[in-house]
Amino acid sequence: MKRIVYREWKLAPQRYWGLLAILGIIAAIGGLASWYMEHHGHWVTGMTNQVIWGTPHVFAVFLIVAASGALNIASIGTVFGRKIYQPLGRLSSLLAVALLIGGLLVLVLDLGRPDRLIVAMTTYNFRSIFAWNIFLYTGFILLVIAYLASMMDRKLRCYYKPFGFFAFIWRLILTTGTGSIFGFIVARQAYDTAILAPLFIAMSFLYGLAIFLLVLLFAADQDQRPVGQAILNRLKNLLGIFAATVLFFVLIYFITKLYKAKNYELVYFYLLGGGHYTLIFWLGWILLGLLAPLGMVFHPVLGQERRWIVTASFLVILGGLASIYVIIIGGQAFPMSIFPGKTVLTSDFYGSIAAYAPSLPELLLGIGGFATALLITAVGIRVLQFLPESLADEEIDPHFSVKT
Amino acid sequence: MKMKDKVQPDRRAFLSTAAMTATALAAGVVLRTVAQAEPRSEAADDSVRYGMLIDTNRCAEGCDACVQACNRENGLDLQEKPEGAEDGKWALQKAQWIRKVQVQDNLTGKRTNLPLMCQHCEHPPCVDVCPTGASFKRADGIVLVDRHICIGCRYCMMACPYKARSFIHQVVEKKLTQTPRGKGCVESCNLCVHRRDNGIESTACADACAAEGHQAILFGDLKDPNSPLVKALERIASRQLREDLALNTGVRYAGV
């Protein structure tokens, strides 16, 4: 294994500025959408007093979950000592910070009073998992930047292991915190379970890796940097393993829920009778988001082809958005059981499945968050040395040997 | 002209500043005294716990006097549908503190009417989850929102087991002084807290229900063994909604 050389992204200026312009415009449209919602009030969105968190939260939670997962590649190199992953640590860390910033931006811009962000930063109620998360998120960004510095600055190299280890522990706590935002909600049947924390951790592994794979392959392709089959195989196998892990936790979630008679209707709602929520669950999350990518990456022939790995990663991201949609929106749409054993007759507020349709501004804000994360990444890899010059097998694989 | 006859501008300025300061201080002292004399300046204390008993056997089908009274008392009827808003969605977006509900028992078919609002829990989930502490419980048991530090994250609405809270989805043009309201914050029934602070021992909904002759809503102090509320709770079997959550609600229901 040779010494890894990192170089700035040498995309032709026209292409690079074109890319930045596109991402910048999408991000700006997201900003305008949030201004529109803030100016008029949330009545212009699909959100109501029944479905309180809408599409912006789907994007925000997806990006935040994916952010902690994107750091996983760096952690495998540092914490678990897998040398082949170490050249990817810088990009992995940059992407983690960028995705988190994108997600937090969406979350903050959807607040009823985004102008009071300073209140959220100075007035705390420590019984609230939200308040903990403010520290977990800002701490994560600072810690990962320190971790990055230990990778990029020779003088700080001695901190590489401790920072990497600490960042890994921190990211696990962070995703536990994000899952617990929902897990701690005792009022709603779809939530109110500790299993949401490990489910969110498994989802973060999967979604973060899918985004990482796409960004890595795109960035390397554009700059004609080789990506060897050895690292690609490892990454796509990991993608498959993480997809299987998510499937496992989804299964356990429903089995746990089914153990209580009071949850029969909830499980029926998700799996059979929930209309478009059931469709999004089966088609979006399970089939397209988990089973199809699993089949693709573990297929003996297709799994070796880059375009199928790329397709699998895209599907994982779409399925990921579907999964968060089903969890967040579906979980709110399902009626609360305030009167067990009784049917609500005359109230369109209680007792029935709540209506929700995403509005355009909500969607644009969410997509703007994505664009912001990618914009930060694109600028980062252009101005600093995040990308290895080559990820060819002979450069990075410690077990590489020339086949004769 | 001699020196001592000259007008001394510094001295004149000093005297006028001193006079203005004295006037302002005096006015401040007077205002403070007046303010202290008002009952609203006394902090709520835990010698009382406000609550309600709702006797659903007395709650009439089709009557929404409590809802209308609440809307008037708290300026909820002043909310205007934004131009272009859909009727159906707006009905779910505008703030409403009390909702009339009719439920039917699946086994017996018995129908029950009841008003549903904030249950003023002893252990309110909305207070636990609020990141800034804007959602809080007063010493006298009233759960409400501090609109100065509510950031509009709506986590309290996610956590409320009764869906009792409303988010202000629109620009607010008209509001009452006693119930300030603004776009982007969350609110819910506060047991007519302004009445508490002005020494009036009732709520708009309870008054309206009594005026209709139903007397299904009884408001009072849960800690006072001699209050009509506690006497009624001793006499009539009642329960908490979602008692499995053990929130020890301040609002109790009979006949559900």
Interface residues (C-beta under 8 A of the other chain):
Chain A: E38 H40 G41 H42 W43 G46 M47 T48 N49 Q50 I52 W53 L111 G112 R113 P114 R116 L117 V119 A120 T123 Y124 N125 R127 S128 I129 F130 A131 I134 I181 F184 I185 V186 A187 R188 Q332 M336 I338 F339 G341 K342 T343 V344 L345 T346 S347 D348 F349 Y350 G351 A354 A355
Chain B: P82 A85 G88 K89 W90 A91 L92 Q93 A95 Q96 R99 K100 V101 Q102 V103 Q104 D105 N106 L107 R111 T112 L116 P125 V127 D128 V129 C130 P131 T132 G133 I149 C150 I151 G152 C153 R154 Y155 M157 M158 A159 C160 P161 Y162 K163 R165 S166 F167 I168 H169 Q170 V171 K183 G184 C185 V186 L241 R242 L245 V256
